[in-house]
């Protein structure tokens, strides 16, 4: 079976239970093919962002943070997920709004970020715009959305025909450079029994995306008066919240971290590393090794046929997926009381049949085993 033989989200599979996509030959739902950049085009835009900070291009920990903050900032990233990088400034102004900015034709090029109120989705938009004192354009583009952030350009087309979200790669690499445990209490109280994730790299990549699917299950269940979700509904939320391009970017962040020196001592730019990994003749080698590198990084032991420690791994990650789901619900719920009470109920096990932590993790492992 080749990589691209894995069934894609949205394709009929003869009534088989939902599955977790990793490789996809189509962009994620809501991202038109005509708006997709090639990996080379997007990396060229990243290179322009590197050049905005002269003298810092090869200072990888700093540059990775600056690039990540173009796409992921606010909503707990500074306070909870990657605390050590909080003081580092992004080139652009980042705001949260209920209405997106529109261009002269009345079109918005920013994707919505749904939140929840009374269990229903409400639109929020993370808006990235040029500042008035931009060092390249001055105030001539103030308030405009930069090309790199328009039309979900972070999801790119790779040379092999698959899609990958390179902003997810940036998020994973930034967490790798700034590792921490994630919990709602300060570090000196981490001995308390509270919801937590051992690795912020897991949470900002694959574990967080799977948790976002589980979070959507919970809100659908509550919105429909505790009616169990159909397999089709579950697949719908998986396709939206953890599409193949996102999950491939998540996996690649581990593969890149395992393959390159990200300390900055090598003298290389991040864009040079990304070009080698995704575009150069070496890309075939990395495409073959990425799944094994990821599995090794998250503690899975592959013997050539199976993960020999699968059940042990599941025992470790089931509670962490549950806790990651509580974090997602807390961050996406607009009502103050509910944002605390509902995550607490989930942590105590009330909605375990809806969250489906074991099922979701097994779906992910099943896809990994087919690809490794």
C-alpha positions as CSV (number, residue, x, y, z in Angstrom):
1,X,0.0,0.0,0.0
2,X,1.4,3.4,-0.9
3,X,1.1,6.5,1.2
4,X,-1.7,8.0,-0.9
5,X,-3.7,4.8,-0.9
6,X,-4.9,5.6,2.6
7,X,-8.7,6.5,2.3
8,X,-9.3,10.2,2.7
9,X,-11.8,11.9,4.9
10,X,-15.1,12.3,3.2
11,X,-14.7,9.2,0.9
12,X,-17.2,6.4,1.4
13,X,-15.5,3.4,2.9
14,X,-18.4,0.9,2.9
15,X,-19.8,1.8,6.3
16,X,-16.5,1.3,8.1
17,X,-16.2,3.3,11.4
18,X,-14.7,6.7,11.3
19,X,-11.0,7.0,10.7
20,X,-8.2,9.6,11.4
21,X,-6.8,11.0,8.2
22,X,-3.1,11.8,8.0
23,X,-2.3,12.0,4.3
24,X,-4.8,13.8,2.0
25,X,-4.9,14.6,-1.7
26,X,-7.4,17.3,-1.1
27,X,-7.2,20.5,1.0
28,X,-9.1,20.6,4.2
29,X,-12.8,21.5,4.2
30,X,-13.3,25.2,3.4
31,X,-10.0,25.7,1.7
32,X,-10.5,26.0,-2.1
33,X,-7.8,24.4,-4.3
34,X,-7.4,27.6,-6.3
35,X,-6.2,29.3,-3.1
36,X,-3.6,26.7,-2.2
37,X,0.1,27.7,-2.5
38,X,2.8,25.2,-3.3
39,X,5.3,24.4,-0.5
40,X,7.9,26.3,-2.4
41,X,5.7,29.4,-2.7
42,X,4.9,29.4,1.0
43,X,8.5,28.9,2.1
44,X,9.4,31.9,-0.1
45,X,6.9,34.0,2.0
46,X,8.4,32.6,5.2
47,X,11.9,33.7,3.9
48,X,10.6,37.2,3.5
49,X,9.5,37.1,7.2
50,X,12.9,35.9,8.2
51,X,14.5,38.8,6.3
52,X,12.3,41.3,8.2
53,X,14.6,40.6,11.2
54,X,18.1,41.1,10.0
55,X,20.8,39.3,12.0
56,X,18.2,36.9,13.4
57,X,17.6,34.6,10.4
58,X,19.8,31.8,11.8
59,X,18.8,32.2,15.4
60,X,16.4,29.4,15.1
61,X,14.6,29.3,18.5
62,X,13.8,33.1,18.2
63,X,12.9,32.9,14.5
64,X,10.6,29.9,14.9
65,X,8.7,31.7,17.6
66,X,8.4,34.9,15.5
67,X,7.1,32.8,12.5
68,X,4.7,30.7,14.7
69,X,3.1,33.8,16.1
70,X,2.0,34.9,12.7
71,X,-0.4,31.9,12.8
72,X,-0.9,31.0,16.5
73,X,-1.0,33.5,19.2
74,X,-3.6,34.6,21.8
75,X,-6.1,32.1,23.2
76,X,-3.7,30.7,25.8
77,X,-0.6,30.4,23.6
78,X,1.4,32.8,25.8
79,X,-0.1,32.1,29.2
80,X,-0.4,28.3,28.9
81,X,1.1,26.6,25.9
82,X,4.5,28.1,25.2
83,X,5.1,30.4,28.2
84,X,8.8,31.0,27.7
85,X,8.2,32.5,24.3
86,X,5.5,34.9,25.5
87,X,7.7,38.1,25.5
88,X,8.9,37.6,21.9
89,X,7.1,40.0,19.5
90,X,5.5,39.1,16.2
91,X,5.9,41.5,13.2
92,X,2.1,41.9,13.0
93,X,-0.8,43.2,15.1
94,X,-3.0,40.3,16.2
95,X,-6.5,40.9,17.4
96,X,-9.6,38.8,18.1
97,X,-12.9,40.1,16.6
98,X,-16.4,38.9,15.8
99,X,-16.3,40.3,12.3
100,X,-13.5,39.8,9.8
101,X,-11.9,42.6,7.8
102,X,-13.0,42.8,4.2
103,X,-11.1,44.0,1.1
104,X,-12.3,46.6,-1.4
105,X,-14.5,43.9,-3.1
106,X,-16.2,43.0,0.2
107,X,-14.4,39.7,0.5
108,X,-12.9,38.4,3.7
109,X,-9.8,36.2,3.4
110,X,-9.7,35.1,7.1
111,X,-11.1,31.8,8.2
112,X,-13.4,31.8,11.2
113,X,-12.4,30.2,14.5
114,X,-15.7,28.9,16.0
115,X,-16.3,29.3,19.7
116,X,-19.4,28.1,21.6
117,X,-22.2,29.8,23.5
118,X,-25.3,27.8,24.6
119,X,-23.6,24.8,22.8
120,X,-23.9,26.6,19.5
121,X,-21.1,27.8,17.4
122,X,-20.4,31.5,17.4
123,X,-17.9,33.1,15.0
124,X,-14.6,34.5,16.2
125,X,-11.8,35.7,13.9
126,X,-8.1,35.9,14.6
127,X,-7.0,38.9,12.5
128,X,-3.4,39.6,11.6
129,X,-2.6,43.0,10.1
130,X,0.4,45.2,9.3
131,X,1.4,47.6,12.0
132,X,1.7,51.4,11.4
133,X,5.4,51.3,11.9
134,X,6.3,48.3,9.7
135,X,10.0,48.5,8.8
136,X,9.4,47.6,5.1
137,X,6.1,49.4,4.3
138,X,5.8,52.0,7.0
139,X,2.1,52.9,7.5
140,X,1.1,52.3,3.8
141,X,-0.3,48.8,4.6
142,X,-1.4,49.4,8.2
143,X,-4.6,47.4,8.9
144,X,-4.1,45.2,5.9
145,X,-3.8,41.4,6.2
146,X,-0.5,40.2,4.9
147,X,-0.5,37.7,2.0
148,X,1.1,35.0,4.2
149,X,-2.0,34.9,6.4
150,X,-4.7,35.2,3.7
151,X,-6.8,32.3,2.4
152,X,-5.4,29.7,4.8
153,X,-2.0,29.8,2.9
154,X,-0.4,27.8,5.7
155,X,-1.9,24.6,4.2
156,X,0.4,23.9,1.2
157,X,0.6,21.4,-1.7
158,X,3.7,19.2,-1.4
159,X,5.5,17.9,-4.5
160,X,4.1,14.4,-4.0
161,X,0.5,15.7,-4.3
162,X,-0.4,15.6,-0.6
163,X,-1.3,18.6,1.6
164,X,0.5,19.7,4.7
165,X,-0.1,22.6,7.2
166,X,3.2,24.2,7.7
167,X,2.0,26.4,10.5
168,X,1.4,23.2,12.5
169,X,5.1,22.4,11.9
170,X,6.0,25.8,13.3
171,X,3.9,25.3,16.4
172,X,5.4,21.9,17.1
173,X,9.0,23.2,16.6
174,X,8.4,26.2,18.9
175,X,7.1,23.9,21.6
176,X,10.0,21.6,21.1
177,X,12.4,24.5,21.7
178,X,10.3,25.6,24.8
179,X,9.2,22.3,26.5
180,X,6.9,22.4,29.4
181,X,4.0,20.6,31.2
182,X,0.6,22.2,30.5
183,X,-1.8,22.5,33.4
184,X,-4.0,25.3,34.9
185,X,-1.8,25.7,37.9
186,X,1.7,27.3,38.2
187,X,4.8,25.1,38.0
188,X,5.3,25.1,41.8
189,X,1.8,23.5,42.3
190,X,2.2,20.8,39.6
191,X,2.3,18.2,42.3
192,X,-1.5,18.6,42.7
193,X,-3.9,16.2,40.9
194,X,-5.2,18.5,38.2
195,X,-5.9,18.2,34.4
196,X,-2.5,18.3,32.6
197,X,-0.6,17.3,29.5
198,X,3.0,16.1,30.0
199,X,4.2,17.7,26.7
200,X,3.2,21.0,25.3
201,X,4.5,19.8,21.9
202,X,1.9,17.0,22.0
203,X,-0.8,19.4,23.0
204,X,-0.1,22.1,20.3
205,X,0.1,19.4,17.6
206,X,-1.5,15.9,17.2
207,X,-3.0,15.5,20.7
208,X,-4.6,19.0,20.6
209,X,-6.1,18.4,17.2
210,X,-7.6,15.1,18.2
211,X,-8.9,16.8,21.4
212,X,-10.6,19.4,19.2
213,X,-12.5,16.7,17.5
214,X,-13.6,15.2,20.8
215,X,-14.6,18.7,22.0
216,X,-16.8,19.1,18.9
217,X,-18.4,15.7,19.8
218,X,-19.3,17.0,23.2
219,X,-20.9,20.2,22.0
220,X,-22.9,18.3,19.3
221,X,-24.1,15.9,21.9
222,X,-25.3,18.6,24.2
223,X,-26.8,20.7,21.4
224,X,-28.9,17.8,20.4
225,X,-30.3,16.9,23.8
226,X,-27.8,14.2,24.6
227,X,-28.3,12.3,21.3
228,X,-25.4,10.1,20.5
229,X,-23.5,11.2,17.3
230,X,-23.7,9.1,14.2
231,X,-20.4,7.8,12.7
232,X,-21.0,10.2,9.8
233,X,-21.2,13.1,12.3
234,X,-18.1,12.0,14.1
235,X,-16.2,11.8,10.8
236,X,-17.4,15.2,9.8
237,X,-15.9,16.7,13.0
238,X,-12.7,14.8,12.5
239,X,-12.4,16.1,8.9
240,X,-12.8,19.7,10.1
241,X,-10.8,19.6,13.3
242,X,-8.0,17.2,12.5
243,X,-7.8,17.0,8.7
244,X,-4.9,15.1,7.1
245,X,-2.9,18.2,6.3
246,X,-2.9,19.3,9.9
247,X,-2.0,15.9,11.2
248,X,0.8,15.6,8.6
249,X,2.2,18.9,9.8
250,X,2.0,17.7,13.3
251,X,3.9,14.5,12.5
252,X,6.5,16.4,10.5
253,X,7.3,18.7,13.4
254,X,8.6,15.7,15.3
255,X,10.4,14.3,12.3
256,X,12.2,17.7,11.7
257,X,13.1,18.1,15.4
258,X,14.6,14.6,15.3
259,X,16.5,15.2,12.0
260,X,18.0,18.7,12.4
261,X,19.8,20.9,14.9
262,X,17.3,23.5,15.9
263,X,19.5,25.3,18.5
264,X,20.7,27.8,16.0
265,X,24.3,26.7,16.2
266,X,24.3,25.2,12.7
267,X,24.1,28.6,11.0
268,X,21.1,27.5,8.9
269,X,17.8,29.3,8.3
270,X,14.6,27.5,9.1
271,X,13.5,28.0,5.5
272,X,16.6,26.1,4.4
273,X,15.7,23.2,6.6
274,X,12.1,23.3,5.3
275,X,13.3,23.4,1.7
276,X,15.5,20.4,2.2
277,X,12.8,18.4,4.0
278,X,9.9,19.2,1.6
279,X,11.4,20.2,-1.8
280,X,14.9,18.9,-2.3
281,X,15.8,15.4,-3.6
282,X,16.1,14.3,0.1
283,X,12.4,14.7,0.5
284,X,11.7,11.1,-0.5
285,X,13.9,9.9,2.4
286,X,12.1,12.1,4.9
287,X,8.7,11.1,3.6
288,X,9.6,7.5,4.2
289,X,11.0,8.1,7.7
290,X,8.6,10.7,9.1
291,X,6.2,8.2,10.7
292,X,8.9,6.1,12.4
293,X,10.6,9.3,13.7
294,X,7.3,10.5,15.1
295,X,6.4,7.2,16.7
296,X,9.8,7.0,18.4
297,X,9.4,10.6,19.6
298,X,6.1,9.9,21.3
299,X,7.2,6.6,22.8
300,X,5.8,4.0,20.4
301,X,8.0,0.9,19.8
302,X,7.7,-0.5,16.2
303,X,9.0,-4.0,15.5
304,X,8.4,-3.9,11.8
305,X,4.8,-5.2,12.1
306,X,3.2,-3.6,15.1
307,X,3.6,-1.3,18.0
308,X,4.8,-3.6,20.8
309,X,3.8,-1.3,23.6
310,X,0.5,-0.1,22.2
311,X,-1.7,-0.8,25.2
312,X,0.8,0.7,27.6
313,X,1.0,3.8,25.3
314,X,-2.8,4.0,25.3
315,X,-2.9,3.9,29.1
316,X,-0.6,6.8,29.2
317,X,-2.4,9.0,26.6
318,X,-6.1,8.3,27.3
319,X,-6.1,10.6,30.4
320,X,-4.0,13.2,28.6
321,X,-6.5,13.3,25.6
322,X,-9.3,13.6,28.1
323,X,-7.5,16.5,29.8
324,X,-6.6,18.1,26.5
325,X,-10.3,18.0,25.7
326,X,-11.1,19.9,28.9
327,X,-8.5,22.6,27.9
328,X,-10.1,22.9,24.5
329,X,-13.6,23.3,25.9
330,X,-12.4,25.8,28.5
331,X,-10.7,28.0,25.8
332,X,-13.6,27.8,23.3
333,X,-16.5,28.4,25.6
334,X,-17.8,32.0,25.9
335,X,-19.9,31.5,29.1
336,X,-17.7,31.9,32.2
337,X,-19.4,29.4,34.5
338,X,-19.8,26.8,31.8
339,X,-16.2,27.1,30.7
340,X,-15.3,25.8,34.1
341,X,-18.1,23.4,35.0
342,X,-18.2,21.5,31.7
343,X,-14.4,20.8,31.6
344,X,-14.6,19.7,35.2
345,X,-17.4,17.2,34.4
346,X,-15.3,15.8,31.5
347,X,-12.3,15.5,33.7
348,X,-14.4,13.5,36.2
349,X,-15.5,11.1,33.5
350,X,-19.1,12.2,32.9
351,X,-18.9,12.3,29.1
352,X,-16.3,9.6,28.5
353,X,-18.6,7.8,26.0
354,X,-18.8,11.0,24.0
355,X,-15.2,12.1,24.2
356,X,-14.2,8.6,23.1
357,X,-10.5,9.0,24.1
358,X,-9.6,5.4,23.6
359,X,-11.4,5.1,20.2
360,X,-9.8,8.3,18.9
361,X,-6.3,7.3,19.9
362,X,-6.8,3.9,18.3
363,X,-8.0,5.4,15.1
364,X,-4.8,7.5,15.0
365,X,-2.6,4.5,15.7
366,X,-4.4,2.5,13.0
367,X,-3.5,5.1,10.4
368,X,0.1,5.3,11.6
369,X,0.5,1.6,11.4
370,X,-0.7,1.7,7.8
371,X,1.8,4.4,6.9
372,X,4.9,3.6,8.9
